[in-house]
Amino acid sequence: MANAKFSEENLIQKPAIKILKEQLGWRTTHAYDDEWKNGKSIFGRESEQQVVLLNDLKQALEKINPDVPPEAIQNTIKYLKDRRVYNTSAIAENKHRYEQNLLIGYKTQAPDPKTKKLKDYTVKIIDFNQVGNNLFHAVDELWVKSAITSERRRPDLICFVNGLPLVFFEFKGVNIDVNRAFKGNLSDYKDKIPQLFDFNAITILSNGEEAKYGTFTSPLEFYGQWKRNDEDDPEPPENTSQLKRLLYGILDKIRLLDLVENFITFEGEGDKTVKIIAKNHQYLGVNRVIQRLISQDTKDVAERNAGRLGVYWHTQGSGKSFSMLFFTEKVLRKISANYRFVIITDRIELDDQISNLYSDCGKSKKVNDQAVSGDQLRKKLTHSNDKYIFTTVHKFNQLVIEPYSTADNIIVISDEAHRSQYGDLARNMRAALPNAKYLGFTGTPLMDSPEDQKTKEWFGDYVSIYDFKRAILDGATVPLIYENHGAQLSIANPDELNERIQKVIDTAKKKGKSEADIERLIRQASADYNILTSPKRLKIIAQDVVDHYKARWLLGTDQSPCNKGMLVCLDRNTCLKMYELISEKWQEAIKKQREELAEEEIIHCHDPDILDEKRKHLAWMQETQFAVVVSSEQSEIEEVAKFNDHNGKPLDILKHREIMQKRKLDEEFKDSHHPLRFVIVCAMWLTGFDVKSLSTLYIDKPMQNHTLMQAIARANRVAPGKKQGTIIDYNGMLQSLRRALAVFSTGKNSAGKAEQIEADPLHDKAELLTEFGVYLKNLIKYAESKKVPYDALKNASDEERLELLLKSKDALSVTKQTKATFIAMFNDLDLRKENLLPCDELSMYQADLSTLKALYRRLSKREDGSDITFELRQIQNYVNHHLDAKDKDGKDAEYDLSAIDFHRLKVEFEKLKHKKNVLMELQERIEKAIARLTAINGDRAKFYEDYQKIITTINEDISDVTIQKVFEELMKVYEDLTEEEARYVREELDNDLELALFDKLKKPNLSEKEEKAVKKIAQELLIKIQFALSQGVNWINQESNKAKLMEVLNSEIILTENLSWETFNYNDRKEKADSIFDYVLTHTDLIMNRQMYS
């Protein structure tokens, strides 16, 4: 066993609690064996299923609401402790609790102390304005019991505010990857004790060195660090405790309440809803703007009077849209509900995107709040009181004779403020709203150009900075890998040519030219244009795109693929040409892949895994769709048809335009599972278009500064399984990219102070390859440390390999943690490999990769007994025959435990060489059996407790000496389960549900006659309960339907004459009726599907 001095509790948990108590002023309690005294909880909990500390709640509510009568306080307590409905999704429950209770309070009625008449009261649950009125209580090792299966769980640490569990901590040992806390413990708690997350605001995962926070719905990749409490704080030194920084940051009482009240939102509807909490940089940036808005500093007041709130520069992909939402909502909530916001973009698709976000988060109604014309915009500003108006700057196209509004409570937020927010349209905007305050949001910094200096004049200087480099270091965006394929392919890209083309584009944009006008100007530079669009050059690029992209198919995860690609071309005509070229070469690649598969089906007929992967790759290629996305122009059909494709045929934009008009290509491309995986663009979708699953960007267009950085940022979004974005350059733009990065990664804060950050935001592929090699060696070392004969396995002959694989699997099956660690490390290595593909240099690792993958497959799939040694097959076939049955839908069928000869199993087990493999599979089967049986009847929790004691032994010490004893103990649990599963038959009942009701109704020492009467009541009661449930729609959320159920229980239990009043007095009957009422609430689905258990 590990030295206790270096345990998770001593190194991480106890120091964290000490900081909370001594530095941050939290009350702390150790609850493991100290909570229950004489049957009563020191916290006031009525049972372990409850997650609200009732004593704290009552004390806080009375302090926060001194003018509210006790009856209203009691109503609120009852509502908060009892409301949960177990067939309501966890996210729906959490959203209701947050929006309707924590933010607003609980609305109830109670008699007025003076008039005695019923009066409406809103009971405030948290005092967000007076921090001292709240109770902050950190409780470690609190036992919480599942309301469904009666299994118990003990979270490491929960932070309660006014008795409500707002912050959840899961700690791991210092040598364990913090991600294990997410994949193991957190997932288990959400599944087994979901009530713990009804009020949850923040979940925190830490192994001491690392610490991450998110919400209970956040994917692992969206958990973030808390690095600083002020934006001007420098980058923290490496190898310092992230947990300590996070505690001082998030668990500071004032900051915690600010986060809970103002920096949480919900996006989506129904079960697709996700809870979002601000990242560290968003919290700091938004509060900087808030401070600028309310500051009484002379300079800030002067800037506000001039209508300037500043420029909010947070790099692309770091969540500016959510920052905007957090800012506007906090202003309305904390400063004044009279404020109005006009949110300006310069493109229709960006206007749709930001208005959709507000709509999806329930903050606005898109149909009502979008101004689709200049006249409608004027009317909204003049006559309506809408809190939000979304529009494009081009809607200010009317000459302003009189202001639309002279109010000073309007804040204009301009997205991508450096682009179109100056000139005549901007002057019209300011004439229309002369007293408004203007705030500029941008993903790119202000440079020294005249245009950017004009931006400063309109909006003021920086109010918040979060640059490209810091975003990567914080994990807010992924790193970008740069590959110069133009040099590899030896295609013409003279630097001076790119400079000339870029100059044409920049000049035209400054003059407000349309995309069509810009394209015509580019074509007029005929010599340069002809070089960049020569058929030979485009064919070479098209072939390279196909060869590269087809190898990117496994990026991401099965649940969240990240294999989308985008090609940026010079102009619309080149987009159309490249579409035809790529489509043709893609079909050629599919044909070649099909032919290779046919050959390999003969060569590898004995290896289904290899063939299965190649078949999936072919299917992916066949499913993949390509599309052109370009803006429309008048007479485009005739204009485009003047040019030919590589086969000499006139270009046809009509077929592409029909697709763009009939399909929602933006939604399809954003959907990581949709087969529209590759788009070809020249200007559209290069700014503000957020596609998390886009991992590869191919660029063949001269770009620099803002445009270049906005383009490459398409690939930097964070997504599950996405290690980095890849930039493939055909245009030789490395110098332009380096120049832009020098500005975009300034290493300065918003006060203009220099900051030394040793990190290059642009990586070379060679760096990633070296990093991959290190991870591979670490995985091999881990396997060897668990006594895997790695070198022997790697170099084994076909005859030796199987036995060595089984021996290796046995070594890695010592505990679940050992097995899970290897699998997690391999998955991480595999993701890194996929992100490098295509990569010839990976061939040097092929032998190791094949060996590790074979071991991974052996560990991660259940054996069917068809290809293992005789000894293992003898027992596994026997066990699998009885325990591994599948129903007709392929799901796990119920185990016929009574058919097992346990004595024979023990005898066979003694003969085995690879005992740990069988032990691991047996554990999984026992867990499923216990979960199924306890799901029907929570009184069976003792089986789980017995099983957990054995598992503790396995995790602490599983040697060859103890393994037989452990196996026999597990078999004893199985024998007990066998008897329990057959008990309803012995009791002469029809199914397990009748048995569950019987168990809740019976008492000790009943006579035979009384016992028969109780069984008859249980059988009849089940029928009547099922009938009651069948009569209502969504009955469990309707109080009237619950009342009908209580009528049934009242009639059949409390008032029945079929039970002796001497044996069952009124209190007995009432207690049992209440118990069955709670049981029905938590087992509705099982009760309504009785035949499953008949």
N, C-alpha and C positions, 0 to 999 in steps of 0.2 A: 504493500500500500504506500501511497505517497506520504511524504513527511507532512504532518499536520500544519507545521509552521509555514509551509508553502502552499497550503490549500487555497481553493477559490474563496472560501469564507474569510480566512485570515488576511490574505493578500489584497482582496478586492472589496468584498462585501462590507466587512467591518470598518475599514478606512472610509468607505463612501458614507456609511451611516454616521461616522464620527464627524465628517465634514458637514453633513446635513444638520447635526445637532449643535456642534460647537461653533461653526462658522456661519451657518445660514439660518439658525434659529428655529429649526424644526423640532417638534416633539418626536421622540423615537421610542418604539416598543418592540421587543423580541417576543413573537407570538407562538413559537414552535410548541412548547409545552406549558406556556404560562397563561393562555387565554381563558381556558375554562376552569372555573372554580366552583365546586359544588353544583355542577350542571349549568352554571350561568357564565356567559361571556363577559369578560371585563370591558369589551367594546359595546355591549348591548346587542350583539347579533343574536337572533333567535335560533339560528342553525348555521352549520358550515356552508350551506348553499347560499346564504345571504352574503352579499359583498359590500353592503353599506354599514359603516360604523354608526349605529343608531345613537349612541351617546353623544358623539361629536356632532352629528347632524342636528339633534335637538338643541344642543347648547348654541351652535352657530346660528340656527334659524331664529332663535329667541333674541340673540344679540343683534342680528342684522335687521330684524323686523319688530322693533319694540312696540309698535302701535297695532300689531296684528293679534287678534284674540287666540287663546290656546287651541280652540277647536280648529282654526285654519292651519295652525302649525301642525297639529296632529294629522289633519287630512293630507298635508304635504308629505309628512314622514311616511304615512301609509302608502301614498301613491309612489313615492320614490323607491320604497323597499319592495313593493309587491307588483309593480306594473308589468314586469317582463313577461312576454308571451313567447313560448319556445318555438312556435312555428313561424315566428317573424324573423327575417334575416338579421344577422348581427349588425350589418351596416345600417339597415332601416331603423333598428332600435337605437343605435348610437346617434344617428342623425336627429331623430326626434328628441332624444334626451338633450342633445347639445343645443339645437335651435329653439326648441320650445320650453326647455326647463333651465339649462345653465345660463343662457343669454337673457331670456325674458323673465323667467320665474314660473311658479305654478299658480294657475288661476283656479280659485276655489270659492265656495260660499260657506259662510259661518254666521251665526247670530251676532248682530251688533251688540256689544256689551251694554250700551245705553238703551237702545230701542227694542232690543231682543228680536228684531226682524232680520231675516236673512240678508246678508250684504255681500257683494262681490269683493274679493281680495286677490291681489297678486303677491304671492310670497316670494321674495327675492332669495335665491338659493346661494349665490356667491356675491359678495360685495366687491365689485371690480374697482370701485373708487376709493374705498377705505380698506387697504390691505389688512390693517390691524383688527378688523372685525371678523376675519376668517381664522379658522383653525387649520394648521398645517401639521400633519401627523404622518411620519414614515414608519411603516410596520414591515418587519422582515419575518420570513418563514411563517406566513399566515396560511393555515389549512383552508382550502376551498373545495367543496364537494360538488360533483356533477349532479345536476338536477335530473339527468336522464339515466345515467348508469350507476350513480352513487360512487364512482371512482373519485379519489381524492388527489389533489395537486397542491403543491406548496411553492408558490412563486418566491423568488429570492427576496424581492423588495417591492413594496407598493407604496406610493406616496398619495395620501388622501388629503383632499381639501374639503373641509366641512363634512367629513365622513364619506365622501365620494371618491372612489379609486380613479384618480385622473392620470397618474403616471405609473407605468409598469416597467420594472427593471428585470432583465435576465442577465446574469453574470456567468461567464465561463472561466476556466482556469487559464493562467497566463500563457500556457503552452498550447492552448486550443484556439483554433480560428474562430473569431467572433461570429462568423457567418453560421456556425453550427447552432448558435443560440436562436437564430431565425428559422433555420430549416428543421431543427429538432424541437426545442422546448416551446417556442412561441406558437408554432403550428399546432403542437399538441394541446396547449392551453386553450387556444381558440376553438379547438374541436371539442375538448372535454369540459371546459368550464367557460362557455361563451358569455355567461352573465358578468364575468369579470371585466368585459370590454364594453359593457353598456354605456359607461360614463367615460371610457378611456379617451384621453386627449393625446397623450404622447407615449410611445413605447421606446425604451432605451436598451440597447444591447452592448455589452462590454466584456472584455477580458482584462481590463485594467489598462493595458497599453493602448488598445483601440477602444473607441466608444462611438456609437452611431445612434441617431434618433430618427424617428419617423412616426407614422400612424399605424394602427393595427391592420390597415389595408394596403400599406405601401409595399411595393415589390422591394426586394433586398437592394437592388441597384439604386433605389431612390431614398434609402437611408443616408443621412449626411452627418458630417462632423460639426461640432460647434467650436470654431477656432478662435474667435475673438469677441469681445464685448463692445469694441469700438472699431469702426471701419479703419481708423488710422493705426490700429495696433499692427505690428509687423507679423510676418509669417512666423508661427511658433517653431522653436527649434525641434529637430528630429529627436526621436527617442525620449520624448517627454510624455507624461500621462495625458492622454486625450480625455480620460474619464474625469480627472480633476477639473480640467477646463470646462467640460460639459456641465458638471455639477454647479460650479460657480456661475455658469452662464444661464442655463435653463432653469435650475432649481432655486435661483434667487427669487424670492417671493414676488417682488414687483414684476420682474421679467416674466415669470411663469404665468401670472394672471394676464399680462399683456398678450402673451402668445396665445393663451386659451381664448381670450375674448376677441382678439383682432387679427389673428394670423392663422386661422383655420377656416377651411371652406370645404364644401362637398361638390363634386362634379359628377354629372350623369344622373340616370334615373334607375329605380328598381335595384335589382341585384348587381347591376353594372356600376352602381355608384361607388366612387372612391373618395376617401377622406384625405385631404391634402393639408399639410402644415408648411409654413414658410421655412425656407432654408436660412442659414445664418446670415448670408449676404442680403437676402431679401428683407429680413427683419431689420437689419441695420440700415439698409438703404431707404426703406419706407419711413422709418422713424426720423431719418435725416430730413426728408421732405416735410414731414409733419412739423418738425422743429422749425424749419424755415418758414412754415406757414403761420406759426403762432409766436415766433420769436419777437421780443421787444428790442433787440439789438438795433442800434441806429442804422447800421448798414443794411440789415435784413429788412427793416421797415421801409427804407428808401427803395430797395429792390422790389418789394411787394407793391409799393405805391406806383412803381413804374410798370407793374404787371409781370414781373419776372420772378418765377419760382426756381429757375435753374435748369440745368441739363442733367438728366439721370442716365449716365452711361454704364450699362451692364452688358457685357459681351453677349453675342448671339448664343442662344441655346441655354441661357442661365435663368430663364423664367421671367422675362420682363412683363409679360401679359398678366401673370399672377401677381407680380409686384404692383402693377397698376390697380388690380382688383382689390388687393389688401389695402392699398393707400386710400382709394375712394371710399371703401366701406368704413375704414377707421375714421376718416374725416366726418362722415355722416353720423357715426356712432358716438365719437368722443369730442368733436369740436362743435359741429352744428348740423342738424338734420335739414337745414335750409339750403345747404350748398347744392349746386347743380354742376354736372360735368358734361362737357362736350369733348368727345374722344375722336380725334382726327387722324386719318391715315391718308396715304396718297394713292391707294389702289383698292379696287372693289373687293378683290379676294382677301386683302388684309382687313378691310372693314367687316367683311363677313366673319373672318376668323375671330376678331376681338369681340364682336357682338355675340357670336355663338358661345364664346367662353363665358361671358356674363350671363347669358341665357341658360347655359348648361349648369351653371352654379346657382341658378335661381335668383340672380340679382337684378335681372331686367327681362323684359319681354321683347324679343328680337323684332317681331312684326310691328310693335308700337314704337319702339325706340330708335329704329333706323330711319334716317332721313334720305329718301331715295331721289330727291330732286332739290334744286336750289330753292324753289318756291316753298316746298314742304319744310325745308330747313328753316327758312325765314319765319314761317308760321309757328313752328315748334318753339323757336327762341322767343318769339313775340307773344304768343298766346297761351302756351302750355306751361305746366309746372313739372315736367318730366325730370326725374333725377338724372337720367342718363340719356344722352343723344349721341348716336354713332353716325358718322358721315365721313365723306372724303373731302379733302381740301378743294377739290374741283367744284364742289357744290356752292362754294363762295364765288360763283362766276357772274353774279349780278352786281351792277353798280349800286353801291350803298348810298342812298340819299339821306336816310335817317337811320340811326342805330337800331338794330333789332332789339337790343336790351342794354340799358345803362346800369344794370344791377352789378354790384361788386361781389356777389356770392357765386359767380360762375368761374369755374376752373377749366381752362382748355388744356387738354393733354394731347400733345402732338407726337404720334409714333414715328420713329425714324426721322427725327426733327431736322437732320442735316440735308434732307433731299429736296422736297418740294415746298417746304414751309416758308419760303421767302418769295419775293416777287409780287406781282399784282394780286394773286389769289390771297396771299398772306395779308397784304395791305387791306384788301376787302374784308377779311376776317376780323382784323383789328378795328376797322371802321364800324363793323357790325356789332362788335362787343368791346367797346372802348375801355370799360372798367374791369374786364375779366383779368384773371391771373393766368399766365401761360407757363406750362411745364413741358419741357422737351424730353421724351424718352428716345434713346438711341442705343443700338448695339455696336456702334462704331464710334471712335473718339473724334473730337473736333481737331482738325489739322490746321495748318497755317494758310490754307487757301482762302481767298476772299469770300467764297461762299460760306465756309465754316465760321469765319469771323462775323459774317452777317447773322449766322445762327446764334452766336453769343449775344449779339445786340438784341435779338428778339427775345431770347429766353434767359440770358444771364450765364454765369459760369457754372462749372460743375457743382452739383449738390451731392452727388454720390458717384463713386467709381468702383467698378468691379471688372478688371480687365481680363483679357484672354488667358494669360498665364495663371493668374490666381484662380480662375474658374477651373482649370485643369487640375491644379494642385489640390483644390477642395473636392474634386470629384463631381462638380456641378455640370461639367461637360467632359467628354472623353478626349484623349489625346488624338492628334492627327498624324498619320503616317504619310510621308511624301515619297512618290516614286516618279522619276523622270523617264517616262517611256518614249518621249520624243527622241531623247539621246540614244536610247537602246535601239530604236527602230531606224535611226539615222535619217529622219525626215527633216525637211527644210523648215527652220524656225529662226531666221535672222533676227537678232535683238532689235535692230533698227526698224525692221518691218513691224514688229509688235508695237513698238513705240509710236510709229506713225498711225497705225490702225487705232490704237488706244486714244491718241490725240483727237482723231476724227470723232470718235464716240463721245469723249468728254466734252468737246466743243459743242456738239449737237445737243447733248443733254442740258448744258448750261443755257442754251437758247430755247429749251422747252420743246424740242423736236419730238415727234412721235417715233415709235419703234420702226414703222415703215419708212419714215424719212431717213432715220439713221441707217437702215439697211441700204437704202439707195445711195447714200453718201459713201458707205463702205465699198459698194460695187463700183462706184465711180473712180475709186483708187484702184484701177483695173490691174495694174502690174502686181501690187501686193495681194489683192483679192484673189487673183488667179493662182498665185503660189499656194495660198492657204486652202483653196478649194479645188486643187487639181485632182482629177479622178484617181491618179496613181496614189497620191498621198491619202485620200479618203479611204481607198480600198485597204491600204496597209493599216490604217487606224481601225477600221471596222473589224478586220480580222483579229487585231490585238484585243479589242474590246470583247469580242466573243470568246477568245481563248482565255482571257482573264476572268470574265464574269461567270462563265459556266463553272469555274472552280469555287465560286463563292456561295454555293447553294446551302451549305450547312451552317452558315453564320447564325448566331443567336441560339435559341433553345427551341424545342418542339412547341412549347406553349407560346413563345414569342420569337418567331423568326426575325432575323435582321439582315435579310439578303436582298434588299432593294438597291437599285443602282440608278444613277442619273448621268447623262452625257450632256455637256454644255457646248453648243456649237456656235459658230460665228454669226449666223443669221438664219432666218426662216427657211430659205431655200436649202441651205446646207443641212438643216434638221431633216428635211424631207429626203434629201439624197442619202443621208446616213441611215435613216429608217429603212430604206429599200436595201441598202448594202448589208446592214446588220441582220435584217430579217432573212435575207438570202443565205448569209453565212451561218446563221443560227440553224436553219433547216439542214444545211450541209453537216453541221456538227451533230445534230440529232441522228442523221443517217449513219454517220461514222460511229456514234455511240451505240446504235442498235446493232451494227455489224460486229463491233467488239464484244458486245454482250453475248451475241450468239456463239462466238468462239469461246468465251469464258465459261458459258454454261456447259461446254464439253470438258474444258480443262479443270474447272473448279466444281464439278458436279457434287463432290463430297463435302464442300464447304458452303452451306447455305447462307452463312453470315455475309461472306464476300459478295455472293450473287444478289442477296437481298439489298445490299447497299447500292450496287450498280443499277439494279432495277428501279430503286427509288430515285436515283439521280436522273435516269432516263425519263421517268414520269415527271419529275420536276421540270426538266427542260421542255418536255412536250406541253406542259401546262402553262409555262411562262408566257406572259403577254407583254408586248412593247407598245408604246404610244408616243405620239408627238404632241407636245403642248406648246402652242404659240398663240399670240394675240391675233385677233381678227382685224382686217382692214377692208375698206371698200375696194371693190374690183380685184380682190385678191386671187380669184380663180383665174382670170385672164392674165394677170400679172405674173403669177407663178408658172403658168403653162408656157411662158416664153423660154423657160429653161428646161434642160433635159436631165434625166437620171443617168446612171452609169451604163444603162443599156440603150441609151439614145431616145428613150421615150419621154414625152413631156411630163413634167412634174404635176402631180394631182393632189391638191390640198383638200378637195371636196370630201373625199372619204375620211380624211382625218378630222375635218371640221364637223362632220356628222357625228363622229364618235365623241368629240369634245362637247357637242351640244346635247346629245341624247344620254350620255352616261355621266355619272358624277365621278370624274377621274380623280379629283382631289381626295374624295373619301375612299375610293378604291386603293389609291396609292398609299394612303395613310394606314389602311388596314393591313397589318403585317401578314395576315393569312391570305389576302386576295392575290390571285395569280398575275395581276398587273404589277410587275416587278421592276420594270425598266422604262424610264421616260427619257425623251430627247427634247431639250429645251434650248432657247437662246437668251431669253430675258425673263419670261414668266417663271414663277416658283423659285427664283433665286434670292428673294428677300421675304422674311416673315413667314415662310412656309415650313411648318414644323413636322417632319416625318422621322420619328424616333428610329424606325427600322431601316432607314437609309444609311448604309455603311460604306458605299463606294461611290465616289464622285469622279467622273472622267471629264477633264477640261481641255477643250480645244478652241479657246477664244481668248484673245488678248484682254486682260483685265488688270486693274491695279487699285490700290487704296480701298475706299469703302466698298466698291463693287466686288473686288476680289475677296475681301474678308467675308462679306455677306454670302458669297457663293460657297466658299469652302466650309462655312459654318453649317451648311446643310447636312454635313456628315458628322457633326460633333455632338449630337443629342445622345443622352444617356438612355439605355434600354437594357432589359435583362439579357445577359450573355454577351453584351457588346463591349469588347475590350478597347476598341479604338475605331476611328473612321479612317478611310484610306483615300488619298488624293492621287489620281493618276493624271500626270501632266503630259500632254502632247504638244504643248505650246512653248515650252522653255521659259516658264514664268517664275523660276526659282528666285531670281534677283528681285522681281517685283514683290514676291511673297515675303522675302526676308525684310524688304524695306517696310512693307505694311506691318509685319509682325513687330518690328522695332518700335512702331508707334502704338500698336494695339496692345503690346505687353510692356507698358511703360514702367511697371514697377513703382508707380507713384500712387499715393492715396489722394482722396478728394481735397486734401489741404495742400497738395502739390509737393509733399515731402517724398524724397527718393526712398525706395525700398529695395534691398538687395535680395532677389529671389533667384536661387540657383536652379533653374529648370528651363529647358527649351520647350516651348509649346509645340514645336514641329519636330517629329522624330523621323529618323531614317530606319528603313526596314531592317538593316543590319543590327540595330540596337535591339529590336524586338526578337530577332533570331537568337541573339546572345542570351536574352532574358528567358527565352523558351528553353534553351539548353540548361540553364540553372534550375528551372522548375522541374525539368525532366529528371535531373540528377537528384533533386530533393525527394521526388516520388520514389525513385529507386532506393535511396537511403532509407526512407520510411519502411518500405517493404522488407528490406534486409534487416532492419531493426526488430521486425516482428518475426524473424527467423524464416523468411521466404528464401529458398535456395535459388536466388535470382540468376546468377551466372550459369548454374547448371540448367535452369529452365530455358534461358535464352539460347544456349548452345545444344539443347537436347535433340536427339533423333526423334523421328515420328513415334517410335515404339516407346521411348522414355517419356515423351512430353505429357501424355495423359496422366500418368502417375504423379509426375512432378507438379502438374497443375492442381491436382487434388490435394497434394501435400501443401502447396502454397495457399490454396483456398482455406484449408484447415487452419493454417497459421494466422490468416487474416480474419478468421471467424471466432477468435478468442472472445471478443465482446462485440456488441452492436457498435460501440464507439469506434473500435479498431476498423471494422468493416466499413462503417459510414465515412470515416476519415479517408481511407484509401479511395473510396468511390468519389468523394467530393474533390480530392486532390487530382484524380484522373480526369474528372469532368472539367476542372479548371484548365488542366494541361491541354485537353482536347479542344476547348474553346480557343485557347491561344494558337493552337495549330491551325484551326479553321480560319482565324483572322489573318494568318500569314499566307494562306493559299491564294493563288498558285505560287509555289516557292520550290525551286529545284534544290536549294540547299538543305531542305528537310530530309533529303534522301540519306544523309549521313546518320540520321537518327532512326532509320526505318526498322532496323532489327529490334531496338528498344521499344519503339512504338508498337510493333506487332506483338511483342511479348507482354507488354503492359495491357494492351487491349484484350488479348486472350484471357488474361487474369481478371480484368474488369468484367468481361462478359460472363465468366464463370461465377463471379461473385454476385452480379446484379440480376441474374435470371434464375428462376427456380428450375432445378434439374427434373427431367421427366424420366430418368432412369434408363434411357436408351443407349447412352454412350459412356457409362461409368463402369468401374470394376465390379466383379461378381459380388464381392463382399458388400459394397455399398448398395448395389442394386438389390441384394437380398432383403435388406431392411427397408430401404426407401420405397421399393415397389410395394412392399407390404403396407407401409404407412400411407403412401400416396393413394393406394387402392381405396382406403377407408376415409382418408382425410382430405384428399385433393380433388374430390368430385366437382364437376362443373354442371350448372343447370343448362337448359337449352339455349340461353342467351349468352353463355360463356361466363356468367358470374359465379362467384363462390357459392356452391350449394351448402345446405346445412350438413354438418358432419354427423354421421351415424356413429356416435361414440360407443354405443352399446355393442357394436360389432367387433370391437378391438380386443384382441387377446393380449393384455398388458404383460402377462408373464412371458409370453413368447418374445415380445418386443425387448424386454430386459435382457433375455438370453442372447438375442441376435445382436443387441447393442454391444455387449461385452466382446464380441468377435471382431468388431470393426476396427480398422486402422485410423480412419478419418472421422472420429467421433464428433468433433466440433461443428462440422458441416451439418450433421443431422440435428445436433443440439440447437443450432441457430434456426433451422427451419421449424423445429418443434416449438420453439418460443413463439414464432410468428403465428403458428396455428392455434396455440393455446390462447394467445391474445385475442385472436378473432373469435374463438369460442366464448371466452369470457365476455367480450364486448357484446356479442349477440345475446347471450343469456341475461346479462345485467341490464341491457337495453329494455328488456321486457319486464324485469323485476329487479328493482334496485336493492332489495334485501339480500341479493346474492353478492354484494360487494366484498364479503369475506373471502370469496375465491380470489378476487383481485389482490387483496391484502396478502394472502398466503403466497400468491405468485410473486408479488413484489419483493418479499423477503428472500425468495430464491434468486431473483434477478440481482439483488444487492450482492449476494454471494458471488454470482458470476462476474459482476463488474469488478469486484475487489480481488478475487483470486480464483482462477479457473485453471488448475494444473491437471496433469494426467492423473494425479492421485485423487482429486476431488470430482473429476468429471463424471465418473460412474454414479457417485452419490447424488450429484445434482440431477442427473438424468432420472434416477429413481424418484427423487422428490417431485420432479415435473410430472412423472407418470402418476404419482399419487394425486396431484392436483387434477390430472385428467380423469382418474378413476372417480374422484369426488364429483367432477362435472358430469360424468356419465350417469351417476346416480341421481344428480339433481335434474338432469334433462328428462329422466324417466319418472320424476316424482309425480307429475300431474296424472300419469296413468295409475300409479299406485294409490293416489288419492281419489281415484274414480271420477276424475274430471275430464273434460273434452280437450282442453288446450292450456297453454301456458298463461294466457290472459285470465282465464278463470282462476288459475292457481294464484296469480298475482293478487287478484281481488280477495280470494280466500285468505291469503297470508295477511292482508291488511285488516280483515274482519275478525279473524280468530283471536282467542285469548288462551293463555295457558290453562291447563287442567280442565278442559271442557269434557263433558260427558259424551259418550258416543252419539246420543240423540242430539245434543246441542251441536256437535261437530257436523252431523249430517244436515241440520237445519242451516248452519252457516254456509255449507257447500251449495245447498239449493239456492240460497239467497245470492251467492256469488254468480251462479249460472244465470239466474233470471235477471240479475242486475246488469250483467254484461249485455244481454240482449236489449234491455231498455236504454242503456247508455248509448249503444250503437244506433238505436232508432232516434234518440234525441239528437245525436250528432248529424244524422243524415237529413234532418229537417231544415237546418239553417245553412245559409251561404256565408262563408267567412264568419261563422258563428262565434269563434273564440275571441274575436275583437268586439263583440256586441254584448253589452252588459245584460240585455234582455234575454239573450240566449243562455248566458251563464246562469241567469236566475231560473230558467226552465230546467237546466241540469240539476241545480240545487234542489228543485222541487222533486225530481226523481229520487235523489239521494235522501231527501227528507221523508218521502213516502216509504221507500224500500229499506231504510236503515233506522232512522230516528223514531218513526212512528209505528214500525211494524210490530205485530203481535207474534210473529214467528220466532222472535228471540225472547228469551226469558228476561224480564225486567230485573230479576234478582242477580242474574249473571251480567247482564249488560244494562247498566243504569244510564240515565240521560247523558251524563258527561262522557261515558264510554262511547255511546252512539254518536254524539256530536263530534268527538275527536276522530272517530273512524270515518264519518261522512266527510269531514274536512280533508282527511288524508287522501281519500279516494277522489275528491274533487281536484286536489292538486295533482294527483296521479293522472287523471284524465287530461288536464291542461298540458301535461308534458309528454303524453303518449298518444295524442290524437291519431296520428298516422297509423300506428300499430293497431289501435282499436278498430279503426275503419277498414282494416285489411286482415280480418280475422283468419281467412283461409290459409294465410301463410303459416299460422301457428297451430292449425287444427291437426 
